[in-house]
Amino acid sequence: MTSAVAAVITDAAGRVLLCQQSQGHRLWCLPGGRIRQAESPVHAAIRDIREETGLETHMVEIVGLYQLSGNSCGEDMPDVLKYVFRGQIDGGEASVNSPGKISRLSWHDPDALPSPLTPITRVAIADAVAGRSGVLREVQRDAEPDIPDAADSEPLVAAAT
């Protein structure tokens, strides 16, 4: 099992910051990444968000722990335990700092999310918007989505308002 972190970060208008992966199926996801050895989940979230987006953040509370499992994307996919926090921006400007991992960043209304989303992103945003915290959920992998056209992959950072 792999351990990872992510954060639901919203702007003043209630929009959620999402990252589009630059490889694979280019899924939209919450900012975050893997937990390094001897690193706490909170520190991993702060570090990964800074590395991916350039934003300085702090974690307010845990939205939930989500276990991703299932074989719909292949037999050799490990289960993932993801800590999802509610994060707040302390400073910085959102920019694509890890183009090898992230191709685009943008703010989205929770009622109009882009697709395809990772399964945990979809469920965690719904939990966060509903005001839940401390959620424990098992989430199944989605079937493999189509890969978007390359024309859709230009770097983008939509400003927060």
C-alpha angles and dihedrals in degrees: 000000000000122000120218142164138217138169136218102223119182133190128222090276092055094251119146124232112235133182125210113218114239096215139045114012091348092233121186113244145163116271113267142084146196126333113243122223112283091008122125118233091244093052091045091054093049092046096046094046090051091048094048102036110016090237124135108221144166128210115243101187142330116271091192154299113264125192112204114203142148137095102246090114097043142309098264099056111123121224113257127212107203125192108208117196135187102241134194128207116241096178149313134086121276110248137151101263098164106047090169089063105022126040100178142014124197143155118247136188107243088234093054107043122166122244147274095037126179110255093242091050091053094049097039093052090051090050093047094047089050088055095245123153133179092031119168113200141163111217125193122222116252122237112268110283125217115272110248119242117270089242088070093057104080112132111264135178114180111203123241116242 
